[in-house]
């Protein structure tokens, strides 16, 4: 089943993000290589794909896991958590309808 992982950043998180971004992306690429990643990306703080120093307000990941517990455990191990990027992470089951 798919699960949505929505994470909200602390204020001024850009330098924290950059400090562990490679580790964060590595985990996502691992999910992609397993064929489990549907979509992933950050939410810019301004209406621009490249927000520059404005940074980001959070992230969205939709990926396949064996259970809600497995998805939560995976989310809890994100390098952005240990670096203090996220103030809140929500994990919920997700049903993909479209595109079919």
Secondary structure, 3 states (H helix, E strand, C coil): CEEEEEEEECCCCHHHHHHHHHHHHHHHHHHHHCCCEEEEEEEECCCCCCCHHHCEEEEEEEEECCCHHHHHHHHHCCHHHHCCCEEEEEEEEECCCCCC
